[in-house]
Amino acid sequence: MTRTNGANGGGDGQQQASAAGKLPRKRFYRARAHSNPLSDSHFPVPVSPDEVDLSQHYPRYFPADKGGEGEEPPPRIRFADVGCGFGGLLVGLSPLFPDTLMIGMELRDKVTEYVKERILALRASNPGHYDNISVVRTNSMKYIPNYFRKAQITKMFFLFPDPHFKEKNHRRRVISMQLLDEYAYVMEVGGIIYTITDVEELGEWMRSCLEKHPLFEAILEEEINADPVVKLLSTATEESQKVARNGGQTFHAIFRRISLQEE
């Protein structure tokens, strides 16, 4: 059985960043803009959510000396940022929901290492803060059920995913009817799925998939406007900032997980 590598584990670079509280520099972690999610990658994958070692990700919430009867149930990860990139959304969400555990899921190894070091540096320079965020290198299109239990997640984010323009590559898109089945399984009823892109055709695709799926319904515009998370979708990430600098347009689809009687 394998266990995940947490944000506080790793090599000398991470330890130095933690000790100094200095943010890592992106130029040392540059990678291809996207990876092929259908290719085989070599990294540890837990066989079930019970095998995810949360103490490696959130040591403040899972201290080594804590234990014994009568303890409250341990917290669970509630937010998942799928394809988290350089971690901007996680950093923006952390102070808004300081008691909510959240994780970024990223396929590219160099980008994952950057986010790990970024979190360590933020924790070192802001004691008591950013302890609720972490990152894991994984392929969320294959292994979502390996990390989360049924009805565990309250918010899922898909920000500026790879559009895979060619029709033959549409099966690589991170939003599809088949994948929505898996996302619905790990989301609690009432949970919210957030998507945004600067590619109109992809925006229409994601919205269409969500509209067709029986376990999701669109959220009304007034509720969207009142949601403090929505602003972060178009401001917190490197990609969203690039779109804004270039005067680009964005297209979002925000839906709620609903219940069916037969569930």
C-alpha positions as CSV (number, residue, x, y, z in Angstrom):
1,M,0.0,0.0,0.0
2,T,1.3,3.4,-0.9
3,R,1.0,6.7,0.8
4,T,1.0,10.2,-0.5
5,N,3.9,12.6,-0.1
6,G,2.8,15.7,1.8
7,A,3.6,19.3,1.5
8,N,5.9,19.2,4.5
9,G,8.0,16.3,3.3
10,G,10.7,16.4,0.7
11,G,14.3,17.4,0.1
12,D,16.7,20.1,1.1
13,G,15.1,22.8,-1.1
14,Q,11.8,22.5,0.7
15,Q,13.4,22.5,4.1
16,Q,15.4,25.6,3.3
17,A,12.3,27.4,2.0
18,S,10.5,26.5,5.2
19,A,13.4,27.7,7.4
20,A,13.9,31.0,5.5
21,G,10.2,31.7,4.8
22,K,11.2,32.7,1.3
23,L,8.9,32.0,-1.6
24,P,10.3,29.8,-4.4
25,R,11.0,31.3,-7.8
26,K,8.9,30.0,-10.6
27,R,11.7,30.2,-13.1
28,F,13.3,27.2,-11.4
29,Y,10.1,25.2,-11.7
30,R,8.9,25.8,-15.3
31,A,7.2,22.9,-17.0
32,R,5.0,22.3,-20.0
33,A,1.7,24.1,-19.9
34,H,-0.2,20.8,-19.9
35,S,0.4,17.1,-19.6
36,N,-1.3,14.2,-21.2
37,P,-3.7,12.9,-18.5
38,L,-4.1,9.6,-20.4
39,S,-0.4,8.7,-20.3
40,D,1.1,6.6,-17.5
41,S,3.0,8.5,-14.9
42,H,5.0,7.1,-12.0
43,F,4.1,8.4,-8.6
44,P,2.6,6.8,-5.5
45,V,-1.1,6.4,-5.4
46,P,-3.1,5.4,-2.3
47,V,-5.2,2.3,-2.7
48,S,-8.1,3.9,-0.8
49,P,-8.8,7.2,1.0
50,D,-7.9,5.4,4.3
51,E,-4.3,5.2,3.1
52,V,-3.9,8.9,2.5
53,D,-1.6,10.1,5.3
54,L,-3.0,13.5,6.2
55,S,-0.4,14.1,8.8
56,Q,2.1,14.6,6.0
57,H,-0.1,17.3,4.5
58,Y,-1.5,19.0,7.6
59,P,0.8,18.4,10.5
60,R,-0.9,21.1,12.6
61,Y,-4.2,19.2,12.4
62,F,-2.6,15.8,12.9
63,P,0.2,16.1,15.5
64,A,2.2,13.0,16.1
65,D,1.5,12.9,19.8
66,K,-2.3,13.3,19.5
67,G,-4.4,10.2,20.2
68,G,-6.5,8.4,22.7
69,E,-10.2,7.7,23.3
70,G,-12.7,10.5,23.4
71,E,-11.0,12.5,20.6
72,E,-13.1,14.3,18.1
73,P,-13.2,12.7,14.6
74,P,-10.3,14.0,12.6
75,P,-11.0,16.6,10.0
76,R,-11.3,15.7,6.3
77,I,-10.3,17.4,3.1
78,R,-13.3,19.4,1.9
79,F,-12.1,21.4,-1.1
80,A,-10.2,20.0,-4.1
81,D,-8.5,22.2,-6.7
82,V,-8.1,19.9,-9.7
83,G,-5.1,20.9,-11.8
84,C,-4.1,23.5,-9.3
85,G,-1.2,24.9,-11.2
86,F,1.1,27.1,-9.1
87,G,-1.4,27.1,-6.2
88,G,-2.8,30.6,-6.4
89,L,-6.4,29.6,-5.7
90,L,-5.3,27.6,-2.6
91,V,-3.4,30.5,-1.2
92,G,-6.4,32.8,-1.9
93,L,-8.9,30.4,-0.3
94,S,-6.9,29.5,2.8
95,P,-7.7,32.8,4.8
96,L,-11.3,32.8,3.6
97,F,-11.8,29.3,5.0
98,P,-9.1,28.9,7.7
99,D,-10.7,25.8,9.3
100,T,-11.3,23.9,6.1
101,L,-8.7,21.5,4.8
102,M,-8.1,21.8,1.0
103,I,-5.8,20.2,-1.4
104,G,-4.5,20.9,-4.9
105,M,-4.1,18.0,-7.3
106,E,-1.5,18.5,-10.0
107,L,0.0,16.1,-12.6
108,R,3.2,18.0,-13.4
109,D,6.0,17.1,-11.0
110,K,8.0,20.4,-11.1
111,V,4.8,22.5,-10.6
112,T,3.8,20.3,-7.7
113,E,7.2,20.8,-6.1
114,Y,6.9,24.5,-6.5
115,V,3.5,24.5,-4.7
116,K,4.9,22.4,-1.9
117,E,7.7,24.9,-1.3
118,R,5.4,27.9,-1.7
119,I,3.1,26.5,1.1
120,L,6.1,25.7,3.3
121,A,7.4,29.3,2.9
122,L,4.0,30.8,3.6
123,R,3.7,28.7,6.8
124,A,7.2,29.8,7.9
125,S,6.6,33.5,7.3
126,N,3.0,33.5,8.6
127,P,2.9,31.3,11.7
128,G,-0.5,29.8,12.3
129,H,-1.7,30.4,8.7
130,Y,-1.8,28.3,5.5
131,D,-1.7,25.1,7.6
132,N,-5.0,24.0,5.9
133,I,-3.7,23.8,2.4
134,S,-1.5,21.2,0.7
135,V,-0.8,19.7,-2.7
136,V,-0.3,16.2,-4.1
137,R,1.0,15.0,-7.4
138,T,-1.6,12.8,-9.0
139,N,-3.8,12.2,-12.0
140,S,-7.2,13.3,-10.9
141,M,-8.8,11.9,-14.1
142,K,-7.8,8.4,-12.9
143,Y,-7.5,8.5,-9.1
144,I,-10.1,10.8,-7.5
145,P,-11.8,7.9,-5.7
146,N,-8.5,6.8,-4.3
147,Y,-8.2,10.1,-2.3
148,F,-11.8,11.0,-1.3
149,R,-14.7,9.1,0.3
150,K,-18.2,9.3,-0.9
151,A,-19.8,12.7,-0.2
152,Q,-16.6,14.1,1.3
153,I,-16.0,17.1,-0.9
154,T,-18.0,20.4,-0.6
155,K,-16.2,22.4,-3.3
156,M,-14.3,21.3,-6.5
157,F,-12.5,23.7,-8.7
158,F,-11.5,23.3,-12.4
159,L,-9.8,26.5,-13.4
160,F,-8.5,27.1,-16.9
161,P,-8.1,23.4,-17.8
162,D,-6.4,22.3,-20.9
163,P,-8.9,22.8,-23.8
164,H,-7.6,19.9,-25.9
165,F,-8.9,21.6,-29.1
166,K,-8.7,18.6,-31.4
167,E,-11.9,16.6,-31.4
168,K,-9.9,13.3,-31.1
169,N,-8.5,14.7,-27.9
170,H,-11.8,15.7,-26.3
171,R,-11.6,12.5,-24.2
172,R,-8.7,14.1,-22.4
173,R,-10.9,16.9,-21.1
174,V,-11.2,17.0,-17.3
175,I,-14.9,17.7,-17.5
176,S,-17.0,14.9,-19.2
177,M,-20.1,13.0,-18.5
178,Q,-18.1,10.0,-17.3
179,L,-15.8,12.0,-15.0
180,L,-18.8,13.9,-13.6
181,D,-20.0,10.6,-12.3
182,E,-16.9,10.3,-10.2
183,Y,-16.9,13.9,-9.1
184,A,-20.6,13.5,-8.0
185,Y,-19.6,10.4,-6.0
186,V,-17.0,12.3,-3.9
187,M,-19.1,15.5,-3.5
188,E,-21.7,15.9,-0.8
189,V,-25.2,16.9,-1.8
190,G,-25.2,20.7,-1.9
191,G,-21.6,20.9,-2.8
192,I,-20.5,23.2,-5.6
193,I,-18.4,22.6,-8.6
194,Y,-16.7,25.7,-10.1
195,T,-15.3,25.8,-13.7
196,I,-13.8,28.7,-15.6
197,T,-11.9,29.1,-18.9
198,D,-11.0,31.7,-21.5
199,V,-11.9,29.3,-24.3
200,E,-15.5,29.9,-25.3
201,E,-15.9,26.5,-26.9
202,L,-14.6,24.7,-23.8
203,G,-16.8,26.8,-21.6
204,E,-19.8,25.7,-23.6
205,W,-18.6,22.1,-23.4
206,M,-18.3,22.2,-19.6
207,R,-21.6,23.9,-19.1
208,S,-23.3,21.5,-21.5
209,C,-21.9,18.4,-19.7
210,L,-23.0,19.8,-16.3
211,E,-26.5,20.7,-17.6
212,K,-27.0,17.2,-19.0
213,H,-25.8,15.4,-15.9
214,P,-28.7,14.4,-13.6
215,L,-26.7,15.1,-10.4
216,F,-25.9,18.7,-11.0
217,E,-28.0,21.9,-11.4
218,A,-27.0,25.4,-12.3
219,I,-26.7,27.9,-9.5
220,L,-28.7,31.1,-9.9
221,E,-26.8,34.3,-10.9
222,E,-27.7,36.1,-7.6
223,E,-26.1,33.4,-5.6
224,I,-23.1,33.4,-7.8
225,N,-22.7,37.1,-7.3
226,A,-22.9,36.7,-3.5
227,D,-20.3,33.9,-3.4
228,P,-16.9,35.3,-2.2
229,V,-15.1,32.4,-3.9
230,V,-16.3,33.4,-7.4
231,K,-14.1,36.5,-7.5
232,L,-11.0,34.3,-6.9
233,L,-11.7,32.3,-10.0
234,S,-10.7,35.2,-12.3
235,T,-8.1,36.8,-10.1
236,A,-6.1,34.3,-7.9
237,T,-4.3,32.1,-10.4
238,E,-1.4,32.8,-12.8
239,E,-3.6,31.9,-15.8
240,S,-6.5,34.2,-14.7
241,Q,-4.1,37.1,-14.2
242,K,-2.6,36.5,-17.7
243,V,-6.1,36.5,-19.2
244,A,-6.9,39.8,-17.4
245,R,-3.6,41.4,-18.5
246,N,-4.5,40.6,-22.1
247,G,-8.0,41.8,-21.8
248,G,-9.4,38.3,-22.4
249,Q,-12.9,37.1,-21.7
250,T,-13.8,34.3,-19.3
251,F,-16.6,31.8,-19.2
252,H,-17.7,30.1,-16.0
253,A,-20.1,27.3,-15.2
254,I,-21.0,26.9,-11.5
255,F,-23.3,24.0,-10.5
256,R,-24.6,22.4,-7.3
257,R,-24.5,18.7,-6.5
258,I,-28.1,17.6,-6.1
259,S,-29.7,14.4,-4.9
260,L,-31.8,11.8,-6.7
261,Q,-34.3,9.7,-4.8
262,E,-32.7,6.4,-5.7
263,E,-29.3,7.5,-4.2
